[in-house]
Amino acid sequence: MMLEQWNPVGPIGVISAFNFPCAVSGWNTAIALVCGDSVLWKGAESASLTSVAVSRVVTSVLDDHGFGSVFTLCQGTGKEVGESMI
């Protein structure tokens, strides 16, 4: 028998690049939320409208199911936001 137990580790920061703006966020966000962590997503500057649209959909679904604000988007340049997250 193999048993996995996932434990929350705290807030998770996800920084996605321009070539996979939604995929990287989706992969990392799904794992973090399943483990019980909150997520701060910094989308790519060149795909900011995609990041905003996806964030609205995800936040709406989470709110409808009683999960409040466990997913947050912040936008800005790499130096302003990305370095602060790191």
N, CA, C and O atoms as a Maestro MAE file, in Angstrom:
{
 s_m_m2io_version
 :::
 2.0.0
}

f_m_ct {
 s_m_title
 :::
 protein
 m_atom[344] {
  # First column is atom index #
  i_m_mmod_type
  r_m_x_coord
  r_m_y_coord
  r_m_z_coord
  i_m_residue_number
  s_m_chain_name
  s_m_pdb_residue_name
  s_m_pdb_atom_name
  i_m_atomic_number
  :::
  1 25 0.849 -1.168 0.000 1 A "MET " " N  " 7
  2 3 0.000 0.000 0.000 1 A "MET " " CA " 6
  3 2 0.897 1.235 0.000 1 A "MET " " C  " 6
  4 15 1.913 1.295 0.693 1 A "MET " " O  " 8
  5 25 0.497 2.191 -0.781 2 A "MET " " N  " 7
  6 3 1.206 3.466 -0.815 2 A "MET " " CA " 6
  7 2 0.252 4.546 -0.323 2 A "MET " " C  " 6
  8 15 -0.903 4.604 -0.744 2 A "MET " " O  " 8
  9 25 0.734 5.384 0.554 3 A "LEU " " N  " 7
  10 3 -0.118 6.416 1.142 3 A "LEU " " CA " 6
  11 2 0.582 7.762 1.018 3 A "LEU " " C  " 6
  12 15 1.757 7.899 1.361 3 A "LEU " " O  " 8
  13 25 -0.146 8.744 0.528 4 A "GLU " " N  " 7
  14 3 0.359 10.113 0.457 4 A "GLU " " CA " 6
  15 2 -0.454 10.977 1.394 4 A "GLU " " C  " 6
  16 15 -1.676 10.850 1.470 4 A "GLU " " O  " 8
  17 25 0.215 11.842 2.094 5 A "GLN " " N  " 7
  18 3 -0.491 12.806 2.926 5 A "GLN " " CA " 6
  19 2 0.079 14.175 2.634 5 A "GLN " " C  " 6
  20 15 1.260 14.428 2.874 5 A "GLN " " O  " 8
  21 25 -0.758 15.060 2.117 6 A "TRP " " N  " 7
  22 3 -0.329 16.407 1.764 6 A "TRP " " CA " 6
  23 2 -0.663 17.343 2.902 6 A "TRP " " C  " 6
  24 15 -1.770 17.316 3.439 6 A "TRP " " O  " 8
  25 25 0.290 18.165 3.266 7 A "ASN " " N  " 7
  26 3 0.104 19.112 4.355 7 A "ASN " " CA " 6
  27 2 0.333 20.530 3.851 7 A "ASN " " C  " 6
  28 15 1.233 20.763 3.044 7 A "ASN " " O  " 8
  29 25 -0.475 21.480 4.319 8 A "PRO " " N  " 7
  30 3 -0.263 22.864 3.907 8 A "PRO " " CA " 6
  31 2 1.072 23.384 4.429 8 A "PRO " " C  " 6
  32 15 1.486 23.054 5.540 8 A "PRO " " O  " 8
  33 25 1.742 24.199 3.615 9 A "VAL " " N  " 7
  34 3 3.030 24.768 4.016 9 A "VAL " " CA " 6
  35 2 2.965 26.283 4.143 9 A "VAL " " C  " 6
  36 15 3.948 26.906 4.546 9 A "VAL " " O  " 8
  37 25 1.840 26.885 3.811 10 A "GLY " " N  " 7
  38 3 1.696 28.331 3.907 10 A "GLY " " CA " 6
  39 2 1.364 28.942 2.564 10 A "GLY " " C  " 6
  40 15 1.086 28.219 1.607 10 A "GLY " " O  " 8
  41 25 1.387 30.258 2.475 11 A "PRO " " N  " 7
  42 3 1.072 30.918 1.204 11 A "PRO " " CA " 6
  43 2 2.060 30.515 0.110 11 A "PRO " " C  " 6
  44 15 3.265 30.439 0.349 11 A "PRO " " O  " 8
  45 25 1.545 30.260 -1.074 12 A "ILE " " N  " 7
  46 3 2.349 29.832 -2.211 12 A "ILE " " CA " 6
  47 2 2.356 30.947 -3.256 12 A "ILE " " C  " 6
  48 15 1.303 31.482 -3.604 12 A "ILE " " O  " 8
  49 25 3.526 31.290 -3.747 13 A "GLY " " N  " 7
  50 3 3.662 32.278 -4.812 13 A "GLY " " CA " 6
  51 2 3.886 31.579 -6.136 13 A "GLY " " C  " 6
  52 15 4.763 30.722 -6.247 13 A "GLY " " O  " 8
  53 25 3.102 31.936 -7.145 14 A "VAL " " N  " 7
  54 3 3.234 31.357 -8.485 14 A "VAL " " CA " 6
  55 2 3.541 32.488 -9.456 14 A "VAL " " C  " 6
  56 15 2.779 33.449 -9.561 14 A "VAL " " O  " 8
  57 25 4.657 32.370 -10.163 15 A "ILE " " N  " 7
  58 3 5.040 33.357 -11.170 15 A "ILE " " CA " 6
  59 2 5.027 32.650 -12.511 15 A "ILE " " C  " 6
  60 15 5.768 31.688 -12.710 15 A "ILE " " O  " 8
  61 25 4.192 33.114 -13.440 16 A "SER " " N  " 7
  62 3 4.094 32.444 -14.732 16 A "SER " " CA " 6
  63 2 4.683 33.302 -15.839 16 A "SER " " C  " 6
  64 15 4.656 34.532 -15.786 16 A "SER " " O  " 8
  65 25 5.212 32.619 -16.837 17 A "ALA " " N  " 7
  66 3 5.853 33.273 -17.976 17 A "ALA " " CA " 6
  67 2 4.838 33.526 -19.088 17 A "ALA " " C  " 6
  68 15 3.701 33.059 -19.030 17 A "ALA " " O  " 8
  69 25 5.269 34.269 -20.094 18 A "PHE " " N  " 7
  70 3 4.374 34.653 -21.183 18 A "PHE " " CA " 6
  71 2 3.943 33.472 -22.048 18 A "PHE " " C  " 6
  72 15 2.854 33.504 -22.621 18 A "PHE " " O  " 8
  73 25 4.765 32.437 -22.158 19 A "ASN " " N  " 7
  74 3 4.444 31.360 -23.090 19 A "ASN " " CA " 6
  75 2 3.451 30.333 -22.530 19 A "ASN " " C  " 6
  76 15 2.837 29.601 -23.306 19 A "ASN " " O  " 8
  77 25 3.281 30.262 -21.226 20 A "PHE " " N  " 7
  78 3 2.278 29.394 -20.616 20 A "PHE " " CA " 6
  79 2 1.595 30.147 -19.476 20 A "PHE " " C  " 6
  80 15 1.732 29.745 -18.320 20 A "PHE " " O  " 8
  81 25 0.872 31.215 -19.762 21 A "PRO " " N  " 7
  82 3 0.350 32.052 -18.681 21 A "PRO " " CA " 6
  83 2 -0.685 31.356 -17.803 21 A "PRO " " C  " 6
  84 15 -0.773 31.648 -16.610 21 A "PRO " " O  " 8
  85 25 -1.456 30.456 -18.363 22 A "CYS " " N  " 7
  86 3 -2.489 29.787 -17.569 22 A "CYS " " CA " 6
  87 2 -2.072 28.399 -17.113 22 A "CYS " " C  " 6
  88 15 -2.440 27.971 -16.018 22 A "CYS " " O  " 8
  89 25 -1.314 27.695 -17.930 23 A "ALA " " N  " 7
  90 3 -0.943 26.319 -17.612 23 A "ALA " " CA " 6
  91 2 -0.103 26.251 -16.339 23 A "ALA " " C  " 6
  92 15 -0.400 25.452 -15.451 23 A "ALA " " O  " 8
  93 25 0.921 27.062 -16.238 24 A "VAL " " N  " 7
  94 3 1.794 27.040 -15.064 24 A "VAL " " CA " 6
  95 2 1.003 27.387 -13.808 24 A "VAL " " C  " 6
  96 15 1.154 26.738 -12.772 24 A "VAL " " O  " 8
  97 25 0.174 28.396 -13.903 25 A "SER " " N  " 7
  98 3 -0.649 28.759 -12.761 25 A "SER " " CA " 6
  99 2 -1.597 27.629 -12.382 25 A "SER " " C  " 6
  100 15 -1.765 27.322 -11.202 25 A "SER " " O  " 8
  101 25 -2.208 27.020 -13.372 26 A "GLY " " N  " 7
  102 3 -3.144 25.925 -13.104 26 A "GLY " " CA " 6
  103 2 -2.492 24.743 -12.418 26 A "GLY " " C  " 6
  104 15 -3.025 24.209 -11.446 26 A "GLY " " O  " 8
  105 25 -1.347 24.337 -12.921 27 A "TRP " " N  " 7
  106 3 -0.645 23.187 -12.322 27 A "TRP " " CA " 6
  107 2 -0.302 23.464 -10.867 27 A "TRP " " C  " 6
  108 15 -0.601 22.656 -9.988 27 A "TRP " " O  " 8
  109 25 0.323 24.600 -10.615 28 A "ASN " " N  " 7
  110 3 0.785 24.919 -9.265 28 A "ASN " " CA " 6
  111 2 -0.359 25.288 -8.326 28 A "ASN " " C  " 6
  112 15 -0.344 24.922 -7.151 28 A "ASN " " O  " 8
  113 25 -1.341 26.006 -8.839 29 A "THR " " N  " 7
  114 3 -2.470 26.407 -8.002 29 A "THR " " CA " 6
  115 2 -3.295 25.202 -7.573 29 A "THR " " C  " 6
  116 15 -3.709 25.121 -6.417 29 A "THR " " O  " 8
  117 25 -3.535 24.278 -8.473 30 A "ALA " " N  " 7
  118 3 -4.324 23.091 -8.135 30 A "ALA " " CA " 6
  119 2 -3.682 22.307 -6.999 30 A "ALA " " C  " 6
  120 15 -4.362 21.914 -6.052 30 A "ALA " " O  " 8
  121 25 -2.395 22.082 -7.087 31 A "ILE " " N  " 7
  122 3 -1.690 21.339 -6.037 31 A "ILE " " CA " 6
  123 2 -1.735 22.104 -4.716 31 A "ILE " " C  " 6
  124 15 -1.992 21.517 -3.665 31 A "ILE " " O  " 8
  125 25 -1.486 23.408 -4.768 32 A "ALA " " N  " 7
  126 3 -1.488 24.210 -3.542 32 A "ALA " " CA " 6
  127 2 -2.864 24.218 -2.878 32 A "ALA " " C  " 6
  128 15 -2.963 24.068 -1.661 32 A "ALA " " O  " 8
  129 25 -3.914 24.391 -3.661 33 A "LEU " " N  " 7
  130 3 -5.264 24.429 -3.081 33 A "LEU " " CA " 6
  131 2 -5.672 23.076 -2.510 33 A "LEU " " C  " 6
  132 15 -6.319 23.019 -1.465 33 A "LEU " " O  " 8
  133 25 -5.307 21.998 -3.174 34 A "VAL " " N  " 7
  134 3 -5.615 20.657 -2.657 34 A "VAL " " CA " 6
  135 2 -4.928 20.424 -1.315 34 A "VAL " " C  " 6
  136 15 -5.483 19.781 -0.424 34 A "VAL " " O  " 8
  137 25 -3.715 20.955 -1.185 35 A "CYS " " N  " 7
  138 3 -2.963 20.797 0.064 35 A "CYS " " CA " 6
  139 2 -3.442 21.734 1.162 35 A "CYS " " C  " 6
  140 15 -3.068 21.561 2.322 35 A "CYS " " O  " 8
  141 25 -4.260 22.720 0.822 36 A "GLY " " N  " 7
  142 3 -4.785 23.644 1.817 36 A "GLY " " CA " 6
  143 2 -4.044 24.966 1.904 36 A "GLY " " C  " 6
  144 15 -4.192 25.689 2.889 36 A "GLY " " O  " 8
  145 25 -3.256 25.293 0.902 37 A "ASP " " N  " 7
  146 3 -2.496 26.537 0.889 37 A "ASP " " CA " 6
  147 2 -3.246 27.628 0.126 37 A "ASP " " C  " 6
  148 15 -4.082 27.340 -0.730 37 A "ASP " " O  " 8
  149 25 -2.938 28.863 0.444 38 A "SER " " N  " 7
  150 3 -3.454 29.978 -0.352 38 A "SER " " CA " 6
  151 2 -2.422 30.303 -1.436 38 A "SER " " C  " 6
  152 15 -1.244 29.971 -1.301 38 A "SER " " O  " 8
  153 25 -2.877 30.957 -2.513 39 A "VAL " " N  " 7
  154 3 -2.021 31.192 -3.670 39 A "VAL " " CA " 6
  155 2 -2.016 32.669 -4.040 39 A "VAL " " C  " 6
  156 15 -3.066 33.307 -4.108 39 A "VAL " " O  " 8
  157 25 -0.831 33.199 -4.275 40 A "LEU " " N  " 7
  158 3 -0.648 34.532 -4.833 40 A "LEU " " CA " 6
  159 2 -0.021 34.341 -6.206 40 A "LEU " " C  " 6
  160 15 1.099 33.843 -6.319 40 A "LEU " " O  " 8
  161 25 -0.746 34.737 -7.251 41 A "TRP " " N  " 7
  162 3 -0.300 34.510 -8.625 41 A "TRP " " CA " 6
  163 2 0.146 35.812 -9.248 41 A "TRP " " C  " 6
  164 15 -0.604 36.788 -9.264 41 A "TRP " " O  " 8
  165 25 1.372 35.832 -9.765 42 A "LYS " " N  " 7
  166 3 1.872 36.960 -10.540 42 A "LYS " " CA " 6
  167 2 1.908 36.511 -11.983 42 A "LYS " " C  " 6
  168 15 2.761 35.716 -12.377 42 A "LYS " " O  " 8
  169 25 0.981 37.023 -12.765 43 A "GLY " " N  " 7
  170 3 0.908 36.676 -14.172 43 A "GLY " " CA " 6
  171 2 1.941 37.423 -14.990 43 A "GLY " " C  " 6
  172 15 2.508 38.417 -14.538 43 A "GLY " " O  " 8
  173 25 2.180 36.939 -16.191 44 A "ALA " " N  " 7
  174 3 3.136 37.584 -17.088 44 A "ALA " " CA " 6
  175 2 2.627 38.962 -17.500 44 A "ALA " " C  " 6
  176 15 1.430 39.161 -17.703 44 A "ALA " " O  " 8
  177 25 3.554 39.905 -17.619 45 A "GLU " " N  " 7
  178 3 3.185 41.266 -18.012 45 A "GLU " " CA " 6
  179 2 2.537 41.299 -19.386 45 A "GLU " " C  " 6
  180 15 1.593 42.057 -19.612 45 A "GLU " " O  " 8
  181 25 3.038 40.483 -20.303 46 A "SER " " N  " 7
  182 3 2.536 40.505 -21.675 46 A "SER " " CA " 6
  183 2 1.204 39.771 -21.826 46 A "SER " " C  " 6
  184 15 0.583 39.836 -22.887 46 A "SER " " O  " 8
  185 25 0.762 39.078 -20.786 47 A "ALA " " N  " 7
  186 3 -0.513 38.358 -20.839 47 A "ALA " " CA " 6
  187 2 -1.402 38.769 -19.673 47 A "ALA " " C  " 6
  188 15 -2.097 37.937 -19.091 47 A "ALA " " O  " 8
  189 25 -1.377 40.046 -19.337 48 A "SER " " N  " 7
  190 3 -2.099 40.507 -18.154 48 A "SER " " CA " 6
  191 2 -3.616 40.347 -18.268 48 A "SER " " C  " 6
  192 15 -4.276 40.037 -17.276 48 A "SER " " O  " 8
  193 25 -4.172 40.552 -19.453 49 A "LEU " " N  " 7
  194 3 -5.627 40.376 -19.610 49 A "LEU " " CA " 6
  195 2 -6.025 38.914 -19.440 49 A "LEU " " C  " 6
  196 15 -7.086 38.618 -18.891 49 A "LEU " " O  " 8
  197 25 -5.186 38.006 -19.906 50 A "THR " " N  " 7
  198 3 -5.443 36.578 -19.697 50 A "THR " " CA " 6
  199 2 -5.425 36.261 -18.209 50 A "THR " " C  " 6
  200 15 -6.282 35.529 -17.714 50 A "THR " " O  " 8
  201 25 -4.455 36.809 -17.501 51 A "SER " " N  " 7
  202 3 -4.348 36.574 -16.057 51 A "SER " " CA " 6
  203 2 -5.576 37.098 -15.315 51 A "SER " " C  " 6
  204 15 -6.094 36.430 -14.420 51 A "SER " " O  " 8
  205 25 -6.033 38.275 -15.681 52 A "VAL " " N  " 7
  206 3 -7.209 38.859 -15.027 52 A "VAL " " CA " 6
  207 2 -8.447 38.014 -15.309 52 A "VAL " " C  " 6
  208 15 -9.235 37.751 -14.401 52 A "VAL " " O  " 8
  209 25 -8.625 37.588 -16.552 53 A "ALA " " N  " 7
  210 3 -9.799 36.789 -16.912 53 A "ALA " " CA " 6
  211 2 -9.802 35.448 -16.177 53 A "ALA " " C  " 6
  212 15 -10.827 35.044 -15.628 53 A "ALA " " O  " 8
  213 25 -8.685 34.775 -16.165 54 A "VAL " " N  " 7
  214 3 -8.596 33.480 -15.475 54 A "VAL " " CA " 6
  215 2 -8.796 33.665 -13.982 54 A "VAL " " C  " 6
  216 15 -9.471 32.859 -13.342 54 A "VAL " " O  " 8
  217 25 -8.222 34.710 -13.425 55 A "SER " " N  " 7
  218 3 -8.374 34.978 -12.002 55 A "SER " " CA " 6
  219 2 -9.835 35.204 -11.622 55 A "SER " " C  " 6
  220 15 -10.289 34.729 -10.580 55 A "SER " " O  " 8
  221 25 -10.567 35.924 -12.459 56 A "ARG " " N  " 7
  222 3 -11.998 36.157 -12.182 56 A "ARG " " CA " 6
  223 2 -12.795 34.859 -12.198 56 A "ARG " " C  " 6
  224 15 -13.667 34.649 -11.355 56 A "ARG " " O  " 8
  225 25 -12.495 33.998 -13.150 57 A "VAL " " N  " 7
  226 3 -13.205 32.717 -13.232 57 A "VAL " " CA " 6
  227 2 -12.894 31.851 -12.010 57 A "VAL " " C  " 6
  228 15 -13.801 31.314 -11.373 57 A "VAL " " O  " 8
  229 25 -11.607 31.721 -11.690 58 A "VAL " " N  " 7
  230 3 -11.199 30.883 -10.559 58 A "VAL " " CA " 6
  231 2 -11.766 31.424 -9.254 58 A "VAL " " C  " 6
  232 15 -12.289 30.656 -8.446 58 A "VAL " " O  " 8
  233 25 -11.674 32.719 -9.036 59 A "THR " " N  " 7
  234 3 -12.189 33.331 -7.818 59 A "THR " " CA " 6
  235 2 -13.701 33.155 -7.706 59 A "THR " " C  " 6
  236 15 -14.215 32.897 -6.617 59 A "THR " " O  " 8
  237 25 -14.406 33.290 -8.805 60 A "SER " " N  " 7
  238 3 -15.860 33.104 -8.796 60 A "SER " " CA " 6
  239 2 -16.232 31.671 -8.404 60 A "SER " " C  " 6
  240 15 -17.132 31.456 -7.592 60 A "SER " " O  " 8
  241 25 -15.546 30.713 -8.977 61 A "VAL " " N  " 7
  242 3 -15.831 29.301 -8.658 61 A "VAL " " CA " 6
  243 2 -15.507 29.009 -7.198 61 A "VAL " " C  " 6
  244 15 -16.287 28.351 -6.510 61 A "VAL " " O  " 8
  245 25 -14.364 29.492 -6.720 62 A "LEU " " N  " 7
  246 3 -14.004 29.249 -5.322 62 A "LEU " " CA " 6
  247 2 -14.985 29.917 -4.370 62 A "LEU " " C  " 6
  248 15 -15.354 29.327 -3.355 62 A "LEU " " O  " 8
  249 25 -15.414 31.139 -4.680 63 A "ASP " " N  " 7
  250 3 -16.403 31.830 -3.838 63 A "ASP " " CA " 6
  251 2 -17.729 31.091 -3.805 63 A "ASP " " C  " 6
  252 15 -18.364 30.991 -2.756 63 A "ASP " " O  " 8
  253 25 -18.150 30.572 -4.959 64 A "ASP " " N  " 7
  254 3 -19.422 29.835 -5.027 64 A "ASP " " CA " 6
  255 2 -19.402 28.575 -4.167 64 A "ASP " " C  " 6
  256 15 -20.452 28.091 -3.743 64 A "ASP " " O  " 8
  257 25 -18.210 28.045 -3.911 65 A "HIS " " N  " 7
  258 3 -18.089 26.823 -3.125 65 A "HIS " " CA " 6
  259 2 -17.582 27.078 -1.708 65 A "HIS " " C  " 6
  260 15 -17.183 26.147 -1.008 65 A "HIS " " O  " 8
  261 25 -17.598 28.341 -1.289 66 A "GLY " " N  " 7
  262 3 -17.290 28.682 0.088 66 A "GLY " " CA " 6
  263 2 -15.817 28.741 0.448 66 A "GLY " " C  " 6
  264 15 -15.466 28.555 1.613 66 A "GLY " " O  " 8
  265 25 -14.950 28.994 -0.518 67 A "PHE " " N  " 7
  266 3 -13.525 29.030 -0.239 67 A "PHE " " CA " 6
  267 2 -12.940 30.434 -0.222 67 A "PHE " " C  " 6
  268 15 -11.731 30.592 -0.389 67 A "PHE " " O  " 8
  269 25 -13.756 31.445 -0.028 68 A "GLY " " N  " 7
  270 3 -13.284 32.810 0.164 68 A "GLY " " CA " 6
  271 2 -12.122 33.230 -0.722 68 A "GLY " " C  " 6
  272 15 -12.093 32.930 -1.916 68 A "GLY " " O  " 8
  273 25 -11.179 33.919 -0.130 69 A "SER " " N  " 7
  274 3 -10.074 34.477 -0.910 69 A "SER " " CA " 6
  275 2 -8.798 33.661 -0.699 69 A "SER " " C  " 6
  276 15 -7.873 34.111 -0.022 69 A "SER " " O  " 8
  277 25 -8.751 32.483 -1.270 70 A "VAL " " N  " 7
  278 3 -7.544 31.658 -1.188 70 A "VAL " " CA " 6
  279 2 -6.696 31.788 -2.448 70 A "VAL " " C  " 6
  280 15 -5.598 31.236 -2.521 70 A "VAL " " O  " 8
  281 25 -7.205 32.519 -3.443 71 A "PHE " " N  " 7
  282 3 -6.493 32.718 -4.706 71 A "PHE " " CA " 6
  283 2 -6.494 34.200 -5.022 71 A "PHE " " C  " 6
  284 15 -7.554 34.818 -5.127 71 A "PHE " " O  " 8
  285 25 -5.294 34.779 -5.175 72 A "THR " " N  " 7
  286 3 -5.170 36.212 -5.411 72 A "THR " " CA " 6
  287 2 -4.227 36.465 -6.573 72 A "THR " " C  " 6
  288 15 -3.226 35.767 -6.734 72 A "THR " " O  " 8
  289 25 -4.548 37.457 -7.376 73 A "LEU " " N  " 7
  290 3 -3.715 37.855 -8.514 73 A "LEU " " CA " 6
  291 2 -3.075 39.201 -8.213 73 A "LEU " " C  " 6
  292 15 -3.734 40.104 -7.696 73 A "LEU " " O  " 8
  293 25 -1.809 39.337 -8.532 74 A "CYS " " N  " 7
  294 3 -1.170 40.650 -8.493 74 A "CYS " " CA " 6
  295 2 -0.401 40.824 -9.792 74 A "CYS " " C  " 6
  296 15 0.281 39.906 -10.247 74 A "CYS " " O  " 8
  297 25 -0.512 41.988 -10.376 75 A "GLN " " N  " 7
  298 3 0.136 42.285 -11.652 75 A "GLN " " CA " 6
  299 2 1.128 43.416 -11.463 75 A "GLN " " C  " 6
  300 15 0.973 44.255 -10.576 75 A "GLN " " O  " 8
  301 25 2.137 43.429 -12.300 76 A "GLY " " N  " 7
  302 3 3.155 44.471 -12.273 76 A "GLY " " CA " 6
  303 2 4.377 43.975 -13.008 76 A "GLY " " C  " 6
  304 15 4.378 42.877 -13.564 76 A "GLY " " O  " 8
  305 25 5.408 44.778 -13.008 77 A "THR " " N  " 7
  306 3 6.632 44.354 -13.677 77 A "THR " " CA " 6
  307 2 7.390 43.364 -12.806 77 A "THR " " C  " 6
  308 15 7.155 43.264 -11.602 77 A "THR " " O  " 8
  309 25 8.302 42.634 -13.436 78 A "GLY " " N  " 7
  310 3 9.078 41.632 -12.712 78 A "GLY " " CA " 6
  311 2 9.843 42.199 -11.537 78 A "GLY " " C  " 6
  312 15 9.910 41.583 -10.473 78 A "GLY " " O  " 8
  313 25 10.424 43.378 -11.728 79 A "LYS " " N  " 7
  314 3 11.201 43.973 -10.646 79 A "LYS " " CA " 6
  315 2 10.321 44.435 -9.494 79 A "LYS " " C  " 6
  316 15 10.706 44.315 -8.331 79 A "LYS " " O  " 8
  317 25 9.148 44.959 -9.807 80 A "GLU " " N  " 7
  318 3 8.270 45.459 -8.748 80 A "GLU " " CA " 6
  319 2 7.649 44.327 -7.940 80 A "GLU " " C  " 6
  320 15 7.683 44.348 -6.710 80 A "GLU " " O  " 8
  321 25 7.098 43.366 -8.607 81 A "VAL " " N  " 7
  322 3 6.321 42.334 -7.925 81 A "VAL " " CA " 6
  323 2 7.108 41.028 -7.770 81 A "VAL " " C  " 6
  324 15 7.170 40.462 -6.678 81 A "VAL " " O  " 8
  325 25 7.697 40.564 -8.846 82 A "GLY " " N  " 7
  326 3 8.388 39.282 -8.819 82 A "GLY " " CA " 6
  327 2 9.499 39.204 -7.802 82 A "GLY " " C  " 6
  328 15 9.599 38.221 -7.067 82 A "GLY " " O  " 8
  329 25 10.338 40.222 -7.746 83 A "GLU " " N  " 7
  330 3 11.438 40.212 -6.779 83 A "GLU " " CA " 6
  331 2 10.920 40.295 -5.344 83 A "GLU " " C  " 6
  332 15 11.525 39.722 -4.439 83 A "GLU " " O  " 8
  333 25 9.825 40.990 -5.128 84 A "SER " " N  " 7
  334 3 9.237 41.043 -3.786 84 A "SER " " CA " 6
  335 2 8.696 39.682 -3.367 84 A "SER " " C  " 6
  336 15 8.794 39.298 -2.201 84 A "SER " " O  " 8
  337 25 8.131 38.963 -4.315 85 A "MET " " N  " 7
  338 3 7.604 37.642 -4.006 85 A "MET " " CA " 6
  339 2 8.723 36.654 -3.706 85 A "MET " " C  " 6
  340 15 8.591 35.790 -2.838 85 A "MET " " O  " 8
  341 25 9.828 36.794 -4.438 86 A "ILE " " N  " 7
  342 3 10.931 35.852 -4.236 86 A "ILE " " CA " 6
  343 2 11.572 36.111 -2.892 86 A "ILE " " C  " 6
  344 15 12.526 35.427 -2.520 86 A "ILE " " O  " 8
  :::
 }
 m_bond[343] {
  # First column is bond index #
  i_m_from
  i_m_to
  i_m_order
  :::
  1 1 2 1
  2 2 3 1
  3 3 4 2
  4 3 5 1
  5 5 6 1
  6 6 7 1
  7 7 8 2
  8 7 9 1
  9 9 10 1
  10 10 11 1
  11 11 12 2
  12 11 13 1
  13 13 14 1
  14 14 15 1
  15 15 16 2
  16 15 17 1
  17 17 18 1
  18 18 19 1
  19 19 20 2
  20 19 21 1
  21 21 22 1
  22 22 23 1
  23 23 24 2
  24 23 25 1
  25 25 26 1
  26 26 27 1
  27 27 28 2
  28 27 29 1
  29 29 30 1
  30 30 31 1
  31 31 32 2
  32 31 33 1
  33 33 34 1
  34 34 35 1
  35 35 36 2
  36 35 37 1
  37 37 38 1
  38 38 39 1
  39 39 40 2
  40 39 41 1
  41 41 42 1
  42 42 43 1
  43 43 44 2
  44 43 45 1
  45 45 46 1
  46 46 47 1
  47 47 48 2
  48 47 49 1
  49 49 50 1
  50 50 51 1
  51 51 52 2
  52 51 53 1
  53 53 54 1
  54 54 55 1
  55 55 56 2
  56 55 57 1
  57 57 58 1
  58 58 59 1
  59 59 60 2
  60 59 61 1
  61 61 62 1
  62 62 63 1
  63 63 64 2
  64 63 65 1
  65 65 66 1
  66 66 67 1
  67 67 68 2
  68 67 69 1
  69 69 70 1
  70 70 71 1
  71 71 72 2
  72 71 73 1
  73 73 74 1
  74 74 75 1
  75 75 76 2
  76 75 77 1
  77 77 78 1
  78 78 79 1
  79 79 80 2
  80 79 81 1
  81 81 82 1
  82 82 83 1
  83 83 84 2
  84 83 85 1
  85 85 86 1
  86 86 87 1
  87 87 88 2
  88 87 89 1
  89 89 90 1
  90 90 91 1
  91 91 92 2
  92 91 93 1
  93 93 94 1
  94 94 95 1
  95 95 96 2
  96 95 97 1
  97 97 98 1
  98 98 99 1
  99 99 100 2
  100 99 101 1
  101 101 102 1
  102 102 103 1
  103 103 104 2
  104 103 105 1
  105 105 106 1
  106 106 107 1
  107 107 108 2
  108 107 109 1
  109 109 110 1
  110 110 111 1
  111 111 112 2
  112 111 113 1
  113 113 114 1
  114 114 115 1
  115 115 116 2
  116 115 117 1
  117 117 118 1
  118 118 119 1
  119 119 120 2
  120 119 121 1
  121 121 122 1
  122 122 123 1
  123 123 124 2
  124 123 125 1
  125 125 126 1
  126 126 127 1
  127 127 128 2
  128 127 129 1
  129 129 130 1
  130 130 131 1
  131 131 132 2
  132 131 133 1
  133 133 134 1
  134 134 135 1
  135 135 136 2
  136 135 137 1
  137 137 138 1
  138 138 139 1
  139 139 140 2
  140 139 141 1
  141 141 142 1
  142 142 143 1
  143 143 144 2
  144 143 145 1
  145 145 146 1
  146 146 147 1
  147 147 148 2
  148 147 149 1
  149 149 150 1
  150 150 151 1
  151 151 152 2
  152 151 153 1
  153 153 154 1
  154 154 155 1
  155 155 156 2
  156 155 157 1
  157 157 158 1
  158 158 159 1
  159 159 160 2
  160 159 161 1
  161 161 162 1
  162 162 163 1
  163 163 164 2
  164 163 165 1
  165 165 166 1
  166 166 167 1
  167 167 168 2
  168 167 169 1
  169 169 170 1
  170 170 171 1
  171 171 172 2
  172 171 173 1
  173 173 174 1
  174 174 175 1
  175 175 176 2
  176 175 177 1
  177 177 178 1
  178 178 179 1
  179 179 180 2
  180 179 181 1
  181 181 182 1
  182 182 183 1
  183 183 184 2
  184 183 185 1
  185 185 186 1
  186 186 187 1
  187 187 188 2
  188 187 189 1
  189 189 190 1
  190 190 191 1
  191 191 192 2
  192 191 193 1
  193 193 194 1
  194 194 195 1
  195 195 196 2
  196 195 197 1
  197 197 198 1
  198 198 199 1
  199 199 200 2
  200 199 201 1
  201 201 202 1
  202 202 203 1
  203 203 204 2
  204 203 205 1
  205 205 206 1
  206 206 207 1
  207 207 208 2
  208 207 209 1
  209 209 210 1
  210 210 211 1
  211 211 212 2
  212 211 213 1
  213 213 214 1
  214 214 215 1
  215 215 216 2
  216 215 217 1
  217 217 218 1
  218 218 219 1
  219 219 220 2
  220 219 221 1
  221 221 222 1
  222 222 223 1
  223 223 224 2
  224 223 225 1
  225 225 226 1
  226 226 227 1
  227 227 228 2
  228 227 229 1
  229 229 230 1
  230 230 231 1
  231 231 232 2
  232 231 233 1
  233 233 234 1
  234 234 235 1
  235 235 236 2
  236 235 237 1
  237 237 238 1
  238 238 239 1
  239 239 240 2
  240 239 241 1
  241 241 242 1
  242 242 243 1
  243 243 244 2
  244 243 245 1
  245 245 246 1
  246 246 247 1
  247 247 248 2
  248 247 249 1
  249 249 250 1
  250 250 251 1
  251 251 252 2
  252 251 253 1
  253 253 254 1
  254 254 255 1
  255 255 256 2
  256 255 257 1
  257 257 258 1
  258 258 259 1
  259 259 260 2
  260 259 261 1
  261 261 262 1
  262 262 263 1
  263 263 264 2
  264 263 265 1
  265 265 266 1
  266 266 267 1
  267 267 268 2
  268 267 269 1
  269 269 270 1
  270 270 271 1
  271 271 272 2
  272 271 273 1
  273 273 274 1
  274 274 275 1
  275 275 276 2
  276 275 277 1
  277 277 278 1
  278 278 279 1
  279 279 280 2
  280 279 281 1
  281 281 282 1
  282 282 283 1
  283 283 284 2
  284 283 285 1
  285 285 286 1
  286 286 287 1
  287 287 288 2
  288 287 289 1
  289 289 290 1
  290 290 291 1
  291 291 292 2
  292 291 293 1
  293 293 294 1
  294 294 295 1
  295 295 296 2
  296 295 297 1
  297 297 298 1
  298 298 299 1
  299 299 300 2
  300 299 301 1
  301 301 302 1
  302 302 303 1
  303 303 304 2
  304 303 305 1
  305 305 306 1
  306 306 307 1
  307 307 308 2
  308 307 309 1
  309 309 310 1
  310 310 311 1
  311 311 312 2
  312 311 313 1
  313 313 314 1
  314 314 315 1
  315 315 316 2
  316 315 317 1
  317 317 318 1
  318 318 319 1
  319 319 320 2
  320 319 321 1
  321 321 322 1
  322 322 323 1
  323 323 324 2
  324 323 325 1
  325 325 326 1
  326 326 327 1
  327 327 328 2
  328 327 329 1
  329 329 330 1
  330 330 331 1
  331 331 332 2
  332 331 333 1
  333 333 334 1
  334 334 335 1
  335 335 336 2
  336 335 337 1
  337 337 338 1
  338 338 339 1
  339 339 340 2
  340 339 341 1
  341 341 342 1
  342 342 343 1
  343 343 344 2
  :::
 }
}
